[in-house]
Every structure is written in structure tokens, then in C-alpha cells.
Amino acid sequence: MTSFDTSPQLNAWRALLALAVVFVMLATSGWTALRHNQPATPLKAALSAWEKGQIAGRHLPDAQAAPARLARFFASLTERERTGLARRHPLVVGNMNGAPVELRYRANRIAIGQAREVESKRMRDSRLTPAGQHEAGRRMHRLSALMSPGRHILAFSPEGSGRVAEVFGSLAKAQRVSVVVPGVDTDLLTFQRTHRRYSAPVGMAKALHAAERAASPSTRTAVIAWADYTAPSGIGMDAATAMRAADGAVRLNALVRALPGRAPVSLFCHSYGSVVCGLAARELPGRVSDIAVAGSPGMRAEKASQLRTDARVWAMRDADDWVRDVPYLEVGGIGHGADPVSPGFGARVLSAADAKGHSGYFEPGTDSLLNFAGIGVGVYDTVQCAPEDGDCRADLSGTTPSGRA
């Protein structure tokens, strides 16, 4: 949930909770089956072409194989062969966990260029309504921006509303890696904003990267703006359930497991993104040292210990964040469980002073961003606890950092 402010959203949440029984009935009827009867997407077509492809007389590996296996496959190729695969199958290579990072950047640049050509044609397609042509123009503008020199796109898909992940810093050289996981209404068009820039994934990641460098100038850091899942649109049924988050959790785990090197990884999860992180927690690799949530509607758990992770769990919420009035419960699959900043949950509660409401946790100069940066570079003695949790820095050397017992 990225940019909502007023009581109508809260009323909508309550109405959705009241519809829990109806949702359960729908989920067991033909409605669910209809959702899976979807036409082929650009990525599915690209995967089909990959499955039929060969190189040097041998079949290409399963694109969904373990990252380690795919890494070995690419290591066995010459540079010319790797480049050839990126050119012939850019949408597959660009999204392939296990492919070399720099190769993914090059492949995604090609894939984005191809998608831009599609939107350019759609802008002039007389079969589209003026609104459709305008939408194509907006997408083409965003795709052009993604192709700007110096941008490192780690993942990209044009299907649906679009998915993107971008890296700031060097993943290969990083001593600490941070991943920003955003909430609802995150897609290709909202990946970056000029107005209210720090409410969008690119602005969040840039602000965090700058704050981390300021917090520890000697630490090499990389920050990923990760919008590589299909986030809910608005606060409809998808936002009130874990449907989108469950798929996002699988994708997030795949990303983290494929990151190069052994640098500790911290997750910074905003709003519905915290639902994604909560579901991902138990499968995360050991290199994930911290999970920090802000403006969370819940993490699909009643206690931090139920996340079953050895990562430290941190939580914050601004006093003016409307999400505080969301019903913190789960009924019939609707709702996301306990409030992560409540004493009974067991997270380490951080100060979010000056966070500017639900969308302002990454605003420069706020306690929230400074706290994120301290966690991101591992300087835990600099983080500021919330007044109600004065010992949030306690026992940081413990073997089970997520627990407070």
C-alpha cells in the first residue's frame, strides 16, 4: 500500500473482512478456475522458444532450474555464446536467476527495447481507443527511461502491468545488499515518480543507498528496487488476501538465493510488501540477516517467532499512518494477522519520527530512513528505538535474533 491517506480506505478494508465467507465460497467455485484461464503472455512465449533452443548442438537447460545449476551452465559457455543467448532470448536470460548479473543487464536492455517498439506501434494503432493509445505512450516513456545510460535492470517483464527490478551499486562488489519490497499499486508505470519520488521503488532505493553510504562510507553497498512481483491494484480483494503475496514470496526467495557473493542481505518491506516478506521468511537463505517492515498491515503471523526465520525482525509505523486503523486479524483468508509493532508480536520496534505518513518512510532526513540505513550496513548501535521499545537493540549477537524471549 503505497499512497493512501483517508478513512474510505479503512472502511473498504472492514468491508472486505466482512466478505470473508463470500470469498471462501468463490475460491472453491468456478471463479478461481476462470482466473487461471489466461492467454499466453510474452514471457511464456519467450520461455517456449527457450525450451526449443539449442547451443553447440545441446539443449538449453530448464529456465526454472536451480540458480547454481544455471550458473554452471553459463560458466561453461564462451562469452560469444553467452552474448548470443542474451540476444536471441533476452526476456528469458534477463529474468534468469543464475545467469551472470552483467549478462542479465544486457539482456534486459534488449528486452526493454523490444517492448518499447511494441508500445510505439500501439500508440499509432487506430484500433485502440484514445485512452489506449495514451496508455501505450505512457508505457513507452517509462521504457525509454529504463534504457537510460547507467541503469542496471536486473529483471523485467512487459506482461500485464509490468514488473521491474533495478540495482543501485555493484552486486559483485557489495559487502552488504539491501532489497526494497514495495506494496500495492506498484508496476511499470509507478516504478519511478517525479512527484512524490520517495513513495516509488526507485526513489526508495536511491534514498536508502545514499543513506547507507552516509551511515558507513567504507562499506560497499548495493540496493535493489524490487518490483518483480504482480502487486495488488488498489485495496481490493487482492490486497486483503495473500494471493499476490504468495507468488511474490516465491519470486523474492528466488532472487535472494541467486544473488552473487555471500554478503549479508537485508529486506526492507513497505506496506503490502511486508506481507510478501512475511510469507517468504521461512524459506529465506541464511544470508538474510534482517527483515524490516514499515506501515505493515500484517505479516501473516501472530508472532515474529512464527515467521520461522533467524533474521532479525524490525517494525516501524508513523503516528500519522492510516494503516494503524486496519483491523489486524485474519478471517477466512482475508486480513494479514497481528500488528507487527504491537508488543505481543515480538519485533524490534523502531522510531519512525518525521516519516510523513504511509508513503513517507524513505524520505531523506527521517528517523525511518536513518534506521533502515543503519540496519542495511549493520551498524545496529545507531538505530533509534521507538519510545515504547527502548531495548530494540538488545541481544543483537544472539543466535535467534528474531525472538525477544
Secondary structure in CASP SS format (residue, H / E / C, confidence):
PFRMAT SS
TARGET T0000
AUTHOR 0000-0000-0000
METHOD secondary structure of the structure
MODEL  1
M C 1.00
T C 1.00
S C 1.00
F C 1.00
D C 1.00
T C 1.00
S H 1.00
P H 1.00
Q H 1.00
L H 1.00
N H 1.00
A H 1.00
W H 1.00
R H 1.00
A H 1.00
L H 1.00
L H 1.00
A H 1.00
L C 1.00
A H 1.00
V H 1.00
V H 1.00
F H 1.00
V H 1.00
M H 1.00
L H 1.00
A H 1.00
T C 1.00
S C 1.00
G H 1.00
W H 1.00
T H 1.00
A H 1.00
L H 1.00
R H 1.00
H C 1.00
N C 1.00
Q C 1.00
P C 1.00
A C 1.00
T C 1.00
P H 1.00
L H 1.00
K H 1.00
A H 1.00
A H 1.00
L H 1.00
S H 1.00
A H 1.00
W H 1.00
E H 1.00
K H 1.00
G C 1.00
Q E 1.00
I E 1.00
A C 1.00
G C 1.00
R E 1.00
H E 1.00
L C 1.00
P C 1.00
D C 1.00
A C 1.00
Q C 1.00
A C 1.00
A C 1.00
P H 1.00
A H 1.00
R H 1.00
L H 1.00
A H 1.00
R H 1.00
F H 1.00
F H 1.00
A H 1.00
S C 1.00
L C 1.00
T C 1.00
E H 1.00
R H 1.00
E H 1.00
R H 1.00
T H 1.00
G H 1.00
L H 1.00
A H 1.00
R H 1.00
R H 1.00
H C 1.00
P H 1.00
L H 1.00
V H 1.00
V H 1.00
G C 1.00
N C 1.00
M C 1.00
N C 1.00
G C 1.00
A C 1.00
P C 1.00
V H 1.00
E H 1.00
L H 1.00
R H 1.00
Y H 1.00
R H 1.00
A H 1.00
N H 1.00
R H 1.00
I H 1.00
A H 1.00
I H 1.00
G H 1.00
Q H 1.00
A H 1.00
R H 1.00
E H 1.00
V H 1.00
E H 1.00
S H 1.00
K H 1.00
R H 1.00
M H 1.00
R C 1.00
D C 1.00
S C 1.00
R C 1.00
L C 1.00
T C 1.00
P H 1.00
A H 1.00
G H 1.00
Q H 1.00
H H 1.00
E H 1.00
A H 1.00
G H 1.00
R H 1.00
R H 1.00
M H 1.00
H H 1.00
R H 1.00
L H 1.00
S H 1.00
A H 1.00
L H 1.00
M C 1.00
S C 1.00
P C 1.00
G C 1.00
R C 1.00
H E 1.00
I E 1.00
L E 1.00
A E 1.00
F E 1.00
S E 1.00
P C 1.00
E C 1.00
G C 1.00
S C 1.00
G C 1.00
R E 1.00
V E 1.00
A E 1.00
E E 1.00
V E 1.00
F E 1.00
G E 1.00
S C 1.00
L C 1.00
A C 1.00
K C 1.00
A C 1.00
Q C 1.00
R E 1.00
V E 1.00
S E 1.00
V E 1.00
V E 1.00
V E 1.00
P C 1.00
G C 1.00
V C 1.00
D C 1.00
T C 1.00
D C 1.00
L C 1.00
L C 1.00
T C 1.00
F C 1.00
Q C 1.00
R C 1.00
T C 1.00
H C 1.00
R C 1.00
R H 1.00
Y H 1.00
S H 1.00
A C 1.00
P H 1.00
V H 1.00
G H 1.00
M H 1.00
A H 1.00
K H 1.00
A H 1.00
L H 1.00
H H 1.00
A H 1.00
A H 1.00
E H 1.00
R H 1.00
A H 1.00
A H 1.00
S C 1.00
P C 1.00
S C 1.00
T C 1.00
R C 1.00
T E 1.00
A E 1.00
V E 1.00
I E 1.00
A E 1.00
W E 1.00
A E 1.00
D C 1.00
Y C 1.00
T C 1.00
A C 1.00
P C 1.00
S C 1.00
G C 1.00
I C 1.00
G C 1.00
M H 1.00
D H 1.00
A H 1.00
A H 1.00
T C 1.00
A C 1.00
M H 1.00
R H 1.00
A H 1.00
A H 1.00
D H 1.00
G H 1.00
A H 1.00
V H 1.00
R H 1.00
L H 1.00
N H 1.00
A H 1.00
L H 1.00
V H 1.00
R H 1.00
A H 1.00
L C 1.00
P C 1.00
G C 1.00
R C 1.00
A C 1.00
P C 1.00
V E 1.00
S E 1.00
L E 1.00
F E 1.00
C E 1.00
H E 1.00
S C 1.00
Y C 1.00
G H 1.00
S H 1.00
V H 1.00
V H 1.00
C H 1.00
G H 1.00
L H 1.00
A H 1.00
A H 1.00
R H 1.00
E H 1.00
L C 1.00
P C 1.00
G C 1.00
R C 1.00
V E 1.00
S E 1.00
D E 1.00
I E 1.00
A E 1.00
V E 1.00
A E 1.00
G C 1.00
S C 1.00
P C 1.00
G C 1.00
M C 1.00
R C 1.00
A E 1.00
E C 1.00
K C 1.00
A H 1.00
S H 1.00
Q H 1.00
L H 1.00
R C 1.00
T C 1.00
D C 1.00
A C 1.00
R E 1.00
V E 1.00
W E 1.00
A E 1.00
M E 1.00
R C 1.00
D C 1.00
A C 1.00
D C 1.00
D C 1.00
W H 1.00
V H 1.00
R H 1.00
D H 1.00
V C 1.00
P C 1.00
Y C 1.00
L C 1.00
E C 1.00
V E 1.00
G C 1.00
G C 1.00
I E 1.00
G C 1.00
H C 1.00
G E 1.00
A C 1.00
D C 1.00
P C 1.00
V C 1.00
S C 1.00
P C 1.00
G C 1.00
F C 1.00
G C 1.00
A C 1.00
R E 1.00
V E 1.00
L E 1.00
S C 1.00
A C 1.00
A C 1.00
D C 1.00
A C 1.00
K C 1.00
G C 1.00
H C 1.00
S C 1.00
G C 1.00
Y C 1.00
F C 1.00
E C 1.00
P C 1.00
G C 1.00
T C 1.00
D H 1.00
S H 1.00
L H 1.00
L H 1.00
N H 1.00
F H 1.00
A H 1.00
G H 1.00
I H 1.00
G H 1.00
V C 1.00
G C 1.00
V C 1.00
Y H 1.00
D H 1.00
T H 1.00
V C 1.00
Q C 1.00
C E 1.00
A C 1.00
P C 1.00
E C 1.00
D C 1.00
G C 1.00
D C 1.00
C C 1.00
R C 1.00
A C 1.00
D C 1.00
L C 1.00
S C 1.00
G C 1.00
T C 1.00
T C 1.00
P C 1.00
S C 1.00
G C 1.00
R C 1.00
A C 1.00
END
